[in-house]
Amino acid sequence: ILAGVAPADVRSPSALAALPVTRKSDLVDLQKSHPPFGGLNATPPSGLARVFVSPGPIYDPEGRGADYWRTARTLFAAGFRCGDLVLNCFSYHLTPAGSMLETGLHHLGCAVIPGGVGQTELQAQAIAHLEPRGYVGTPSFLKLILEKCDELGHAARSIERALVSGEAFLPPVRAFLAERGVAAFQAYGTADLGMVAYETPAREGLVV
């Protein structure tokens, strides 16, 4: 569908808006007619690292290359560094978010606690015992875990930074985290494209 498009001509918002797009509903139909990936991926499932099942259902391939989803740059911009221990509270079940961030963290040299979602008491205990420096996951779940730490009397001061996504980063939650001394940055990614845009310390919107 991009055969007639010259990338050098896309120099304005109007030119960008005129590009033909593939919608998620198109992917569902393509994958039904040409399983498993709609003819868009040359690598067979046996040559991939993982295959995810997203709503639709849409089957999303993950290749074997380092930092396949391109999240390491985003994590670095948010302040994550080699040697950090990070609690990853994105889902590891069928959908790619957990793996997307874990592979980027590994690429940076971070160790990961694969927390996933739920089990707030156990997650609060892990924070108190293991003292991770960072968190990746939804902002509301970080707020929930920190409140659970308070309720149980667990220290959570080790968490200094967070990369949040998967939902709106609302001002009250941003303020709550800032009051706790957590430098939190937001990012936007999808199961079809990987990382798309992310926030930096400049706080001037998202870098595409």
Helices and strands as residue ranges (DSSP letters): G 7-9, H 13-17, H 24-33, G 45-47, E 50-54, E 58-62, H 72-77, E 85-88, H 97-108, E 111-114, H 120-130, E 134-137, H 139-152, E 161-164, H 171-179, E 183-190, E 194-199, E 206-207
